[in-house]
């Protein structure tokens, strides 16, 4: 029922910045916690960041904390991921996720975007 389209991924040099966007369609966008995951070749998809429905609460993976910032604009049905001081290890396909739910250390996702490639060169 909800479709997510990511944009903004590209090749950047280490130390650079990118801002990813996720445009969502659907009338219930404002009711969903939103987030970002990423997956590198040969690795499992991993959690990056999440934000509550009202934007008051955020969560970050330790690997990106202090460098990445998640935000949302419910009026625009858009979620952002500002990525600063990028490292080669950040290279991955980044996926937008909607309707995130946390149960202990596990994450459950209701809807996925198709991903956008971020490549950080050294």
N, C-alpha and C positions, 0 to 999 in steps of 0.2 A: 504493500500500500504506500510505502515511502520509498522514493528513489533518491539516491545520493550521487552527485557528480563532483569529483575532485578536479582541481586544476592548480597550476602553479609549479609543478615539479619540473626540474631541469638539471642540467649539469652546472655545478658550481665548484669553486676551489675551496679547499679547507680554510676555515676561518670566515667564510662568507655567510650570507644570510638568505633565507627564502621565506616566503609567506604562502602557505597552502590555503586554499579555500575549498569549502564543501558546500555546494548549493543543494538544498533539499526541497523536494516537492511533497506536498501533503498538508492537510489541514491540522494535523496533530503535532507538528514540529515542536511547538513550545512545550509540549508535555513530556518530551523525551530528554533524558540525559544523553549527551553526545560525546564522541571520543574519536581518537585516532590510534590506529595500530600500524605496524610496519612489518615487512617480511623481506629478508635478504635471501639470495639464492642458497639453497641447502640448509636453511634455518627455519625454525618454527615462527609463525606469526606471533609477534609480541606486542604487549600493551605499551602505548606511548603516553597518552594523556586522556583525561576525561573531564567533563564539566557538567554540573547539575543543570536541571531544566531552567532554573532562574539565574544561572551564572554565578551564584554565590559560593559554590564549592568546586574546587579543582583538585585533580589528582595527577601525579606525574611519576613515570618510571624514574628510578634513581639515575639511569644512564643519561637522561635529558634534563633533569631538574636543574634549574638555574640557567638553562640555555634556551629552552622552548617555553612558549606561552600559548595556552589554548584560550580562546574567547569565542563568544557567540553574539549574534545580532538576530534576535528572534523576529524583529520586524522585517528583516531581509531574508529570513529562512537560511541563514548562512553561519557556518562554523569555520573558524580560522585556526591555523597553527603557525605561529611565528617561530621560526627556527634561526637562532643566532649561533655564532661560533661553531659552525658545522665542522664535523670530523669525518674522515673517510668511513668510519664505522657506522655513520648515520646513513650510508648508502642502502637504499631499500625501496621497495614499492610501499607507498603510504596509502592506507585505506581509511576512509571515513566510516564511522559507525554510528548508528542511531539506536536508541532504546537500549542503552547499556544498563546492566544490572550486576551488582557485585554480591557474591556469596562467599565470604571468607576471602581466600586468595584467588578464587575463580571469577572470571568475567563471562557474562552471557550477552550476546549481541542479537538484536532483533533484525537489523538491516545493515547491509554492507554496500559501500560504493565499489567501483571496479578498480580503483587504485590510480595513483600517479607516481611516476618514477622520479626519484631523487637520487642523483649521483654526485658524490663529493670526491673530487680528485685531490691527490696529494702532490 
